[in-house]
């Protein structure tokens, strides 16, 4: 399965917000021409309910998880979820899986590549199995990218630069889906934009899988410390007017992305950024 368009929306607000507001916003995103809605999996019991709300509020748009953690969602339950949604909304649900991070998972976190392989084995053994073409992995490092190439439709990497996208495309080959998340701040003042970006990045700067990936991509430890250097912030978060955001999307596409999932960050992380989605849709079609 491939998202229906080259641009999607990645939104924690659509995962957590008021159901009525979310349903209205999802329908508008489809009308605006976005090809996919990506929402975090998170450890709540209402994941299926929220995915069903997004799917039933729309008619064509792909709804994807970015991501379901293999540590918090048992494989048999994930297979059941995928089977039900695929039957009710054919061709519209894409299962994104990931290994999260040791600090977020705790003692359960161990040998992530091995455990992801076992998880995929369990999805293959389910009755019915989860098709390889209907799942993607949040792959950052080379061995996880290789697993995404061999055992999934492709990769949905988070917090990556176009340079990483280029490396990921080489690892995945020409046929796999590559759908990176791209954080954006629609703010033209550099200080204001970076302040919003740093506030949002703060928790991610402490997570080892992201830190290791940025070091592989060419940053050094000084870039990651003390809230992140301007160089790191600017590379991870596209900010400026819609033309500046469009330029970053173009850079991701040129590096090999099939689909770019835009996560709009504002000063109010709980508010649905509907006005920003409208502005971006008009510029990025």
N, C-alpha and C positions, 0 to 999 in steps of 0.2 A: 504494500500500500504506500502511496505517495500523497502528501498533502496536496489539495486541489489547486494551490497557487504558490507563487514564489515567495510571498510575504505572509507571515502569520503574526499572531499576538500571543505573547507569553505573559500570563497574568495571575499572580496570587490573589488579587482582588476577586477574580471570577471564581476562585476556589473557596474563598472565605466569606464573600459578601452576602447581603440580603438576597434571598432567592428571587424575589420579583425584580429587583434592580438588575441582578445578574441575567435573568432571562431576557429582559428588554435590551440590555447591552449586547448580549450574544447575538440576538437577531439583527441588531444594527451593524455589528461587525461583519456579518454575512452580507448585508446589503451594501456595505462599503467596499466589498470585494476582497476581503482577507481570505486566505485559503485554509487557515487552521487556527484553532484555539488550543493553546498549550496551558495546562494547569499543573501545579505540583501535586504529587500523590499525597504526601503527609500521612500521619499516623491516625487519622480519624476514621470512625466507623462509617461515616457518611460519604465515602469516596464514590461508590456506585450511584448513590442518590444524586450527587452533584454532577457527575458525568452524564447521567440520564437527563437531568435538567438542561444541561447545555445542548445535548443532542436533540431533545424534544422541542427546544425553543428555536431550532434552526432546521434547515432542510437539506443543505448540501455541504456545508463546511465540515472539515475534518476536526474531530476533537481528540486530543492526544494528552497523555500524561508525561510530565517532565519533572520529576520521574517517580515511579513506584520503587521504593526501596526494597531490595530483596531480603533485608533483615527484619522488616516490620510487616511485610505482606507475604504470608505463606504461599508457596507456588500453587498449591491446589486451589486456594481461594482466588488467586490472580487468574488462573486458568478459567475458573467458573465465571468470574467477572468478564473476561474477554469473550467467552462463548456467548453469554447472555446479550452483551451489547452488540456483538457482531451479528447475532441473529435478529435483533430488533432494529438495528440501524446498519444495514449491510454496507460495507465499504467505507464507513465513516469514523471508525474508532481505531486509533493507533496506540499501542501499548509501549510506553517508554519505561525502561528499566535501568536501575543504577545501583551502585554499591555504597553511595553516600560517603561518610567520612568517619574515621575511628572516634573522634571526640563526640560526634552526634549519636553514635551507635553504642559505644561503651564496650563491655566485655564480649559482646557477640561478634564484634568485628574481627575477622581473621581471614587470611589468605583470600582476598577479594576475587582474584581471577578464578581460583579454584571453585569458590562458592558460587560465582556467577555461572560457571560452566555447569555445576550441579543443578542450579536453578533452571537453566535452559533445558537440561536433560529432563527435569521433572515436567516442564511445560510440554516437551515433546512426547512424554509418556502419558499425559493426561488424556482423558476420554470425553470429548474429542481433544486432540492436541491443539496448541496455539500455533498457527502457521508462522513460519519464519518470516514471511513477508509482511506480517502484521505486528511486528515488534522491532523496536530499535533500542540500542544501548547508549547510555550516557558515557561514551568512551573518550578518554583523554590520552592515556599513555599508549605506547605502541602495541603492547600485547592485548590490551582491551580492544583497541581498534581492529586488530587481527581477528579477535573473537566476533566483533560486530560484523565484519566482512563475511565470516564463515557461518555464523549462526543466527543472523538477524537481517532485517531489511537494510540496516545501515546504522548511523550514529546521530545522536542528538547531544552534542557537546555544549556545555554551559560555561559562560565566562571565558570565552576564547577570542583571540585576535584573528584577523585574516591570515597571519603567518601560520597559526596553528591549523586553520582551515586548509591551507595549502598542504601542510604535512599530512593532515587527516585524509585528504583526497588521495594523495599518493598511496597511503596505507590501505585505504578502502578499495581502490581501483575505480574504474570509470562508471560502474553500473550501480553501486550501492548508493542509498540515500544519505546525503549529508545535510543535516538541518541544524546549524548552530543557533543558539540563543544569542541575541545582541541587545545589550542594555543601552538605553538612550535617555538623554535628558534634553528636552526642548527648551533650552535656555542659552541665549547668546552671550551673556556676560560670563567670562571665564571663571572668575572667583565664585560667583553664585552657582554655576554649573558644577564646578569641582567640589563645592561644599555639599551639594546634594549627592553627588556621586560617592564622595568619601563616607558620608553617613550611611549610605546603602551598602558600600563595600566592606564596612568595618568587620562584620561577622565573618565574611568570606576570607578575609586576610588571615584569619587564624586557622583555616582548615588545610590540612597537609596536602590533600590531593590537588587542590587548586594551586597552592604554593609551589609544589613540585612541578606542576605543569608550566607555570610561568617561568620557572628557572630553566626548564627544558626549552622554552620558547625564546630565551635570550635575555631575560631580565636577571638582575642579581638580587642578593638578599637585601641590599640597601633600598631597592625599589619597593620592597614589600613591607619594610618596617615603617613605624611612625605614621600610620594612616595611608601609606602608599605614596610613591613619588608622583609628580605630575605626569611623568612619562608612562607609568603604569596605569594611572587613572585614565589618561587620555586614550590609551590603547584599548582598555577594556570597555570604557563607556563612551559612546559617541554622543557628543553634545554640540549644541548650536542650533541653527535654524533648520528647516526641513531639507534644504539643499545639502547641508553638512551631514545630516542623517542619511540622506540618499546617497551621498558619496561613500559612506561607510558600508551601506548595503551593497553598493556596486563593487566595493573592494572585496566583500565576502563572496559575492557571486563570482568575481574574476578569479578568486582563489580556489573555487571549486564547490561552493555551496549551491545546492539545488533549491533550498528553501531557507529563509532567514526568519527566525521567530523574534519579534521585537518586544522587549520588555521596557515599558515606559516607567521611569522613576520620577517622582515629584516630591515636593516637601511634605505631602500628606500620603504616606504609604497605604492608608486604608481606603482612600477615595478611588473610585473607578475613574481612570484618566480618559474619559470619553472624548473630551474636546481635543486632546492630543492625538487620539486614535483617528479622529476625523481629519485633522490637519495632515497627518502622515499618509493616510489613505489617498487623499487628493494628490499628494506629491509623488507617491511611489507606485502608482498604478502603471 
